[in-house]
Each structure stands twice: as C-alpha cells, then as structure tokens.
C-alpha cells in the first residue's frame, strides 16, 4: 500500500481531471456523446430493418448486426478528431490568456510533463466516452460475428489516434497566443496528415502510368508516407478484421510490408513518434528561455 501511495501521478493530469470531474460539463458531454451514438445506432437499426424486409431469416438479421460496429466506430473516430482539438486548443493558450502560464512554468514540473499532462487529460476524457459506448458496439460481438479481440484492438488504435490528435492540439496551443488560432492550426495540420499526405501517392500513381521505370520504388516510397495517416490505418484495420481481406496485400501484392498486421504495427510506432515530436516541440515553445532568445534575435 505504501508503494501505491508513493506512485507519482502527473500533477497536470490530476488537476485537470479533478476539475473536470467536479463539473457538470463532463456529465453533459458524456450524455451528448452517448446520445449521438444511440441516435446513430437507431438509424442503422432502422435502415437494416427496412432493407431486410419481411422475408429475411433470423440468421441474416443477426449477420447484419455486424454493421453496427464499423458505423459506430467511425462515428467515434470522427468525434475524437473534432473533440480533442477543442479540448486541447486552450490547454496552453488558455493559460496564457488568463495570465497563469508564468505561474505554471515556475513550478517544479518540467515543461515536457506540463504538455504531456495537458495532452493526456484530454485523451483520458475522450477514452471515457469511448468506453461508455461499448455496450452499443457489443451487439456486434454478442451475435458471434466479430471476436472481442477486435474490440480491444480498436480501442487501442483509437487510443493511439487520440494521443496523436492531442499532441497536435497541445503543440498548436503552445505555438499560438489565441485559442481560436490554435484550433484552426490544429485542423490545418489534420488536413496535412490526413489529406495532403495522399498527394505523393497520387503523383506516384500518375507517374507509374506514364512511365514504368522506377514507378514501383516511387509507389513504395509514397505509400510509406501513409504510415502517418490514421485514415489509411483504420481503413486497413476495418477491411482486415471485418472482411478478412488484406488491402495492403492487394495494393502491393508481394512487395515488402505487404501485410496489414505489419502495416498496423508500423503505423502505431510512426504515429507515436510523431506525437512525441509534437510534444517535444510544444515543450520547447513554452520554455521561457527560448522566448528570450527569439526576442534577442
């Protein structure tokens, strides 16, 4: 028991979660999240019931229940992508606007611990929302269509995605003086990672059509860039786990890394390293010594 008491918890995480748990705001956020999930669930159930018709067997009806998992999962990922920047946009810039950042920086907590704590407090809040929606997603598993390991794996990948999104939000909050600017910059980086990263792949595909020389190497290099893209990772995950098809193998055939499991493992590593990069940059941005150097220059 004494060792447990001596276990140190990041003071930023402890403070932020204590403040949010004492407020009704968290309860209303959780209620709204579950209400959205329940509404999507009822819409999908109604659509499946209409599509099924009156002549379908009970077995076909149960097989269609598997559809609930990807629909609810994608809804959760969209909410994560929208909610975490909102949670983290004011993590540092809000402290700066309230005039409490200087006081925070004078504590014994390191700069990296401050930005890490700000990120993890947002990640923990969003993971509470995901865990609250498990009973709705469990319908796809109770009928035997999907293994419970898939649900655990999805929660893990959602956790990694939340860490990446949170690190981007904290970095933008540390970089920008205003919360609204931080929020806009967060979505801008989102677009670069999730959208603009497709540009090298499109260019390589066009060049492979016009000339086969070196096209395979350029395609491999362009697709390796997609390791930072959570959209590709979740697309590979859902395709492999729900249909047993391997889109990575379909795209690359016998090329190295032509396996979804290897791809998912590498994407997790790359995205966590990218999150660490953003946290390091955020810690550097809030360092007062760096600000003085910039002013001197």
PEVENMO-V122587 format. One line per field, one symbol per residue. phi: phi as a letter, one per 20 degrees, with the letter a starting at -180 (. if undefined). burial: I if it has 16 or more other ideal C-beta (glycine too) atoms within 10 Angstrom, else O. A space follows every 10 residues. Layout:
# PEVENMO-V122587
phi = ???
burial = ???
This chain:
# PEVENMO-V122587
phi = .ffffffedg ffffffffff fedfffffff ffffffffff ffffffffff ffmedfefff fffffffgff fffffffffg fefffffefd fdfffffemd fffffeffff ffffffffff ffffffffff ffeggfffff efenfcffff ffffffffff ffffffffff fffffeedff fffffffffg fffedfffgg ffffffffff bffmffffff fffffffeef ffffffffff fecmecffff fdldfgmebf ffffffffff ffffffffff fffffefgff fffffff
burial = OOOOOOOOOI OIIOOIIOOI OOOOOIOOIO OOIOOIIOOI IOOIOOOOOO OOOOOOOOOO OOOIIIIIII IIIOIIIOII IOIIIOIIII IIIIIIOOOO IOOOOOOOOO IIIIIIIIII IIIIIIIIII OOIOOIIOII IOIOIIOOOI IOOIIOIIII IIIIIIIIII IIIIIIOOIO OIIOIIIOII OOIOOOIIOI IOOIOOIIOO OOOOIOOIIO OIIOIIIIII IIIIOIIIII IIOOOIIIIO OIOOOOOOOI OOIIOOIIOI IOOIIOOIIO OIIOIIOOOO OOOOOOO
